[in-house]
């Protein structure tokens, strides 16, 4: 149903449409209205970017992180993204969770890549598999877990496989063992 005349616009799309109608009616104001439309488009892009950032962070307000002394253990727990590897800290801070699909992607990248890789190489390859940039902590949880289980060695910002063959299989076995103890 069309809006009654005089109603204010309620979305950026409606504002862009109203500007187009004005431009059609007032050809002399074309340059000014085109500039206003560009501002509306830029504002829409900024809104979308803020929404993407908020979705990446989650919906809870951000708290200052507590100083973590060390990792106290790992469990498999349910999360919004399905079953996840949870990394618990000695400070009692909320556990970091890495969903199973991201854990599997990290294992696949480490297995298929060179024997030694920088974290950034792993991150880029996992993003290629998932089709989007995953939160960095997902990758850190997985790589720390693999190091703790003796599957990876970490030295000078480089991760080196400790297993020549069957890394993905071993990662699956470790997940299953952890799930059985949970």
C-alpha positions as CSV (number, residue, x, y, z in Angstrom):
1,X,0.0,0.0,0.0
2,X,1.5,3.4,-0.9
3,X,2.4,5.7,1.9
4,X,0.2,8.7,2.5
5,X,1.7,12.0,1.4
6,X,3.7,13.8,4.1
7,X,4.8,10.6,6.0
8,X,8.5,10.7,6.8
9,X,10.7,8.2,5.2
10,X,11.7,5.3,7.5
11,X,14.6,3.5,5.7
12,X,17.6,4.6,3.7
13,X,16.1,2.8,0.7
14,X,12.9,5.0,1.0
15,X,15.2,8.1,1.3
16,X,17.0,7.2,-1.8
17,X,13.7,6.7,-3.7
18,X,12.5,10.1,-2.4
19,X,15.7,11.7,-3.6
20,X,15.2,10.1,-7.1
21,X,11.6,11.5,-7.3
22,X,12.8,14.9,-6.4
23,X,15.6,14.8,-9.0
24,X,13.0,13.7,-11.6
25,X,10.7,16.7,-10.6
26,X,13.5,19.3,-10.3
27,X,16.2,18.8,-12.9
28,X,17.9,22.0,-11.8
29,X,18.7,20.4,-8.4
30,X,20.2,17.3,-10.0
31,X,23.8,17.9,-8.8
32,X,22.8,18.6,-5.2
33,X,20.4,15.6,-5.1
34,X,23.1,13.3,-6.6
35,X,25.5,14.4,-3.8
36,X,22.7,13.6,-1.2
37,X,22.2,10.2,-2.8
38,X,25.9,9.4,-2.6
39,X,25.8,10.3,1.1
40,X,22.8,8.0,1.6
41,X,24.6,5.1,-0.2
42,X,27.8,5.7,2.0
43,X,25.7,5.7,5.1
44,X,24.0,2.5,4.1
45,X,27.4,0.9,3.5
46,X,28.7,2.0,6.9
47,X,25.5,0.6,8.6
48,X,26.1,-2.8,6.9
49,X,29.8,-2.8,8.0
50,X,28.8,-2.1,11.6
51,X,26.2,-4.9,11.5
52,X,28.8,-7.3,10.1
53,X,31.2,-6.3,12.9
54,X,28.5,-6.7,15.5
55,X,27.7,-10.2,14.2
56,X,31.3,-11.1,14.3
57,X,31.7,-10.0,17.9
58,X,28.4,-11.5,19.1
59,X,25.6,-9.7,20.8
60,X,26.8,-9.5,24.3
61,X,28.5,-6.2,25.4
62,X,32.3,-6.4,25.3
63,X,34.1,-6.8,28.6
64,X,37.7,-6.2,29.2
65,X,39.5,-9.6,29.0
66,X,40.9,-10.9,32.2
67,X,44.6,-11.7,32.2
68,X,44.8,-15.4,31.5
69,X,47.6,-17.2,33.3
70,X,47.3,-20.5,31.4
71,X,45.0,-22.9,29.7
72,X,43.5,-25.4,32.2
73,X,41.9,-27.8,29.8
74,X,39.7,-28.5,26.8
75,X,36.2,-29.9,26.5
76,X,33.6,-30.4,23.8
77,X,30.6,-28.2,24.5
78,X,27.5,-27.1,22.6
79,X,27.6,-23.6,21.1
80,X,25.5,-21.4,18.8
81,X,27.4,-22.9,15.9
82,X,27.1,-26.5,16.9
83,X,29.5,-28.6,18.9
84,X,32.7,-26.7,19.7
85,X,36.1,-27.2,21.2
86,X,36.1,-25.1,24.4
87,X,39.4,-23.8,25.9
88,X,39.2,-23.1,29.6
89,X,41.5,-20.6,31.3
90,X,42.9,-20.5,34.9
91,X,41.3,-17.1,35.5
92,X,37.8,-18.5,35.3
93,X,37.1,-16.3,32.3
94,X,34.5,-17.5,29.8
95,X,35.8,-20.4,27.6
96,X,36.9,-19.7,24.0
97,X,34.9,-21.9,21.6
98,X,35.9,-23.2,18.2
99,X,33.1,-24.8,16.2
100,X,33.7,-28.3,14.8
101,X,33.6,-27.1,11.2
102,X,36.3,-24.5,11.9
103,X,38.4,-27.1,13.9
104,X,38.2,-29.5,10.9
105,X,39.2,-26.7,8.5
106,X,42.3,-25.8,10.5
107,X,43.3,-29.5,10.6
108,X,42.8,-29.8,6.8
109,X,44.9,-26.7,6.2
110,X,47.7,-27.9,8.5
111,X,47.6,-31.3,6.9
112,X,47.6,-30.1,3.3
113,X,50.0,-27.2,3.7
114,X,53.8,-27.2,4.1
115,X,55.4,-28.8,7.1
116,X,55.9,-25.3,8.7
117,X,53.4,-22.5,8.4
118,X,53.0,-19.0,9.8
119,X,49.7,-18.3,11.6
120,X,48.8,-15.8,8.9
121,X,49.1,-18.5,6.2
122,X,46.8,-20.8,8.2
123,X,44.3,-18.0,8.7
124,X,44.2,-17.2,5.0
125,X,43.8,-20.8,4.0
126,X,41.0,-21.4,6.5
127,X,39.2,-18.3,5.3
128,X,39.4,-19.7,1.8
129,X,37.9,-23.0,2.9
130,X,35.1,-21.4,4.9
131,X,34.4,-18.7,2.4
132,X,34.6,-15.9,5.1
133,X,37.1,-14.5,7.6
134,X,36.6,-16.6,10.8
135,X,37.3,-15.1,14.2
136,X,41.0,-15.4,15.0
137,X,40.3,-17.0,18.4
138,X,38.8,-20.1,16.6
139,X,42.1,-20.7,14.9
140,X,44.1,-20.0,18.1
141,X,42.1,-22.4,20.1
142,X,42.6,-25.2,17.5
143,X,46.3,-24.6,17.1
144,X,46.9,-24.4,20.9
145,X,44.9,-27.7,21.3
146,X,47.0,-29.4,18.5
147,X,50.2,-28.1,20.2
148,X,49.0,-29.4,23.6
149,X,48.3,-32.8,22.1
150,X,51.7,-33.0,20.5
151,X,50.5,-32.8,16.9
152,X,52.0,-29.3,16.3
153,X,55.0,-27.4,17.6
154,X,55.0,-23.7,17.9
155,X,58.2,-21.7,17.8
156,X,58.9,-18.1,16.7
157,X,55.4,-17.5,15.2
158,X,55.7,-20.7,13.1
159,X,53.7,-23.9,13.5
160,X,55.4,-27.1,12.5
161,X,53.6,-30.5,12.1
162,X,54.8,-33.2,14.4
163,X,52.9,-35.8,12.5
164,X,54.0,-36.7,9.0
165,X,50.8,-38.4,7.8
166,X,47.2,-38.6,9.0
167,X,47.0,-35.2,10.7
168,X,43.2,-34.8,9.9
169,X,42.6,-38.4,11.1
170,X,44.5,-37.7,14.4
171,X,42.6,-34.4,14.8
172,X,39.3,-36.4,14.5
173,X,40.5,-39.0,17.0
174,X,41.5,-36.3,19.5
175,X,38.0,-34.7,19.1
176,X,36.4,-38.0,19.7
177,X,38.5,-38.8,22.8
178,X,37.7,-35.4,24.3
179,X,34.0,-35.8,23.6
180,X,34.0,-39.2,25.3
181,X,35.6,-37.8,28.4
182,X,33.1,-34.8,28.5
